[in-house]
Amino acid sequence: MDRITARSEGDFYTVLYSILWIVTLSATWYFCRADPEKFAKYEVEPPEQAKPGWKGDVLDKTTLKVGMNLKG
């Protein structure tokens, strides 16, 4: 009578391929993930009035005016 074991000849390759998949997925996750602290590129084109050579109305210099009305 032949001896029956739980091991077959394909178990080695199943374990090997499983380990290779785990290593591949782990390396892909580690090297291809987005860096949460990386600065995002954000560019805003200046309005036409701020570009050199503007021929229209020029606004006064901006200031912050604070007024206090004390009644008493």
mmCIF file of the C-alpha atoms, coordinates in Angstrom:
data_MODEL
# 
_entry.id   MODEL 
# 
loop_
_atom_site.group_PDB 
_atom_site.id 
_atom_site.type_symbol 
_atom_site.label_atom_id 
_atom_site.label_alt_id 
_atom_site.label_comp_id 
_atom_site.label_asym_id 
_atom_site.label_entity_id 
_atom_site.label_seq_id 
_atom_site.pdbx_PDB_ins_code 
_atom_site.Cartn_x 
_atom_site.Cartn_y 
_atom_site.Cartn_z 
_atom_site.occupancy 
_atom_site.B_iso_or_equiv 
_atom_site.pdbx_formal_charge 
_atom_site.auth_seq_id 
_atom_site.auth_comp_id 
_atom_site.auth_asym_id 
_atom_site.auth_atom_id 
_atom_site.pdbx_PDB_model_num 
ATOM 1  C CA . MET A 1 1  ? 0.000   0.000   0.000   1.00 0.00 ? 1  MET A CA 1 
ATOM 2  C CA . ASP A 1 2  ? 1.282   3.444   -0.910  1.00 0.00 ? 2  ASP A CA 1 
ATOM 3  C CA . ARG A 1 3  ? 1.847   5.968   1.761   1.00 0.00 ? 3  ARG A CA 1 
ATOM 4  C CA . ILE A 1 4  ? -0.546  8.938   1.539   1.00 0.00 ? 4  ILE A CA 1 
ATOM 5  C CA . THR A 1 5  ? 0.891   12.277  2.564   1.00 0.00 ? 5  THR A CA 1 
ATOM 6  C CA . ALA A 1 6  ? -0.555  15.740  2.652   1.00 0.00 ? 6  ALA A CA 1 
ATOM 7  C CA . ARG A 1 7  ? 2.325   16.990  0.547   1.00 0.00 ? 7  ARG A CA 1 
ATOM 8  C CA . SER A 1 8  ? 2.300   16.914  -3.187  1.00 0.00 ? 8  SER A CA 1 
ATOM 9  C CA . GLU A 1 9  ? 5.005   17.817  -5.646  1.00 0.00 ? 9  GLU A CA 1 
ATOM 10 C CA . GLY A 1 10 ? 3.260   21.094  -6.520  1.00 0.00 ? 10 GLY A CA 1 
ATOM 11 C CA . ASP A 1 11 ? 3.306   22.456  -2.946  1.00 0.00 ? 11 ASP A CA 1 
ATOM 12 C CA . PHE A 1 12 ? 6.840   23.825  -3.347  1.00 0.00 ? 12 PHE A CA 1 
ATOM 13 C CA . TYR A 1 13 ? 5.841   25.884  -6.380  1.00 0.00 ? 13 TYR A CA 1 
ATOM 14 C CA . THR A 1 14 ? 2.639   27.088  -4.709  1.00 0.00 ? 14 THR A CA 1 
ATOM 15 C CA . VAL A 1 15 ? 4.620   28.385  -1.737  1.00 0.00 ? 15 VAL A CA 1 
ATOM 16 C CA . LEU A 1 16 ? 7.317   29.853  -3.994  1.00 0.00 ? 16 LEU A CA 1 
ATOM 17 C CA . TYR A 1 17 ? 4.818   31.704  -6.199  1.00 0.00 ? 17 TYR A CA 1 
ATOM 18 C CA . SER A 1 18 ? 2.911   32.923  -3.151  1.00 0.00 ? 18 SER A CA 1 
ATOM 19 C CA . ILE A 1 19 ? 6.091   34.361  -1.650  1.00 0.00 ? 19 ILE A CA 1 
ATOM 20 C CA . LEU A 1 20 ? 7.015   35.984  -4.972  1.00 0.00 ? 20 LEU A CA 1 
ATOM 21 C CA . TRP A 1 21 ? 3.542   37.585  -5.201  1.00 0.00 ? 21 TRP A CA 1 
ATOM 22 C CA . ILE A 1 22 ? 3.782   38.893  -1.652  1.00 0.00 ? 22 ILE A CA 1 
ATOM 23 C CA . VAL A 1 23 ? 7.247   40.357  -2.282  1.00 0.00 ? 23 VAL A CA 1 
ATOM 24 C CA . THR A 1 24 ? 6.138   41.905  -5.592  1.00 0.00 ? 24 THR A CA 1 
ATOM 25 C CA . LEU A 1 25 ? 2.999   43.474  -4.136  1.00 0.00 ? 25 LEU A CA 1 
ATOM 26 C CA . SER A 1 26 ? 4.880   44.739  -1.082  1.00 0.00 ? 26 SER A CA 1 
ATOM 27 C CA . ALA A 1 27 ? 7.609   46.325  -3.223  1.00 0.00 ? 27 ALA A CA 1 
ATOM 28 C CA . THR A 1 28 ? 5.008   47.885  -5.521  1.00 0.00 ? 28 THR A CA 1 
ATOM 29 C CA . TRP A 1 29 ? 3.114   49.331  -2.549  1.00 0.00 ? 29 TRP A CA 1 
ATOM 30 C CA . TYR A 1 30 ? 6.294   50.653  -0.914  1.00 0.00 ? 30 TYR A CA 1 
ATOM 31 C CA . PHE A 1 31 ? 7.844   52.295  -3.980  1.00 0.00 ? 31 PHE A CA 1 
ATOM 32 C CA . CYS A 1 32 ? 4.700   53.504  -5.791  1.00 0.00 ? 32 CYS A CA 1 
ATOM 33 C CA . ARG A 1 33 ? 2.678   54.979  -2.957  1.00 0.00 ? 33 ARG A CA 1 
ATOM 34 C CA . ALA A 1 34 ? 2.001   58.704  -2.857  1.00 0.00 ? 34 ALA A CA 1 
ATOM 35 C CA . ASP A 1 35 ? 3.948   60.777  -0.367  1.00 0.00 ? 35 ASP A CA 1 
ATOM 36 C CA . PRO A 1 36 ? 1.391   62.533  1.867   1.00 0.00 ? 36 PRO A CA 1 
ATOM 37 C CA . GLU A 1 37 ? 3.892   65.270  2.803   1.00 0.00 ? 37 GLU A CA 1 
ATOM 38 C CA . LYS A 1 38 ? 4.920   66.112  -0.748  1.00 0.00 ? 38 LYS A CA 1 
ATOM 39 C CA . PHE A 1 39 ? 3.959   69.609  -1.880  1.00 0.00 ? 39 PHE A CA 1 
ATOM 40 C CA . ALA A 1 40 ? 1.261   69.817  -4.496  1.00 0.00 ? 40 ALA A CA 1 
ATOM 41 C CA . LYS A 1 41 ? 1.924   71.982  -7.536  1.00 0.00 ? 41 LYS A CA 1 
ATOM 42 C CA . TYR A 1 42 ? -0.493  74.865  -7.501  1.00 0.00 ? 42 TYR A CA 1 
ATOM 43 C CA . GLU A 1 43 ? -0.137  77.645  -10.027 1.00 0.00 ? 43 GLU A CA 1 
ATOM 44 C CA . VAL A 1 44 ? -2.491  80.561  -10.526 1.00 0.00 ? 44 VAL A CA 1 
ATOM 45 C CA . GLU A 1 45 ? -2.095  82.741  -13.571 1.00 0.00 ? 45 GLU A CA 1 
ATOM 46 C CA . PRO A 1 46 ? -2.058  86.427  -12.616 1.00 0.00 ? 46 PRO A CA 1 
ATOM 47 C CA . PRO A 1 47 ? -4.934  88.521  -13.908 1.00 0.00 ? 47 PRO A CA 1 
ATOM 48 C CA . GLU A 1 48 ? -4.469  90.610  -17.025 1.00 0.00 ? 48 GLU A CA 1 
ATOM 49 C CA . GLN A 1 49 ? -4.389  93.801  -14.931 1.00 0.00 ? 49 GLN A CA 1 
ATOM 50 C CA . ALA A 1 50 ? -1.294  92.591  -13.044 1.00 0.00 ? 50 ALA A CA 1 
ATOM 51 C CA . LYS A 1 51 ? 0.743   91.800  -16.124 1.00 0.00 ? 51 LYS A CA 1 
ATOM 52 C CA . PRO A 1 52 ? 3.361   94.256  -17.448 1.00 0.00 ? 52 PRO A CA 1 
ATOM 53 C CA . GLY A 1 53 ? 2.081   96.635  -20.082 1.00 0.00 ? 53 GLY A CA 1 
ATOM 54 C CA . TRP A 1 54 ? -1.435  97.031  -18.682 1.00 0.00 ? 54 TRP A CA 1 
ATOM 55 C CA . LYS A 1 55 ? -3.032  100.174 -20.160 1.00 0.00 ? 55 LYS A CA 1 
ATOM 56 C CA . GLY A 1 56 ? -6.280  100.307 -18.159 1.00 0.00 ? 56 GLY A CA 1 
ATOM 57 C CA . ASP A 1 57 ? -7.260  101.816 -14.812 1.00 0.00 ? 57 ASP A CA 1 
ATOM 58 C CA . VAL A 1 58 ? -4.790  101.470 -11.960 1.00 0.00 ? 58 VAL A CA 1 
ATOM 59 C CA . LEU A 1 59 ? -6.183  100.839 -8.523  1.00 0.00 ? 59 LEU A CA 1 
ATOM 60 C CA . ASP A 1 60 ? -4.959  102.609 -5.425  1.00 0.00 ? 60 ASP A CA 1 
ATOM 61 C CA . LYS A 1 61 ? -2.546  100.805 -3.143  1.00 0.00 ? 61 LYS A CA 1 
ATOM 62 C CA . THR A 1 62 ? -4.512  98.470  -0.933  1.00 0.00 ? 62 THR A CA 1 
ATOM 63 C CA . THR A 1 63 ? -4.565  99.246  2.768   1.00 0.00 ? 63 THR A CA 1 
ATOM 64 C CA . LEU A 1 64 ? -6.442  98.046  5.786   1.00 0.00 ? 64 LEU A CA 1 
ATOM 65 C CA . LYS A 1 65 ? -8.530  100.739 7.381   1.00 0.00 ? 65 LYS A CA 1 
ATOM 66 C CA . VAL A 1 66 ? -9.965  100.224 10.808  1.00 0.00 ? 66 VAL A CA 1 
ATOM 67 C CA . GLY A 1 67 ? -12.397 102.739 12.231  1.00 0.00 ? 67 GLY A CA 1 
ATOM 68 C CA . MET A 1 68 ? -13.685 102.897 15.754  1.00 0.00 ? 68 MET A CA 1 
ATOM 69 C CA . ASN A 1 69 ? -17.022 104.486 16.512  1.00 0.00 ? 69 ASN A CA 1 
ATOM 70 C CA . LEU A 1 70 ? -17.305 105.008 20.238  1.00 0.00 ? 70 LEU A CA 1 
ATOM 71 C CA . LYS A 1 71 ? -20.538 106.483 21.430  1.00 0.00 ? 71 LYS A CA 1 
ATOM 72 C CA . GLY A 1 72 ? -20.730 107.383 24.977  1.00 0.00 ? 72 GLY A CA 1 
# 
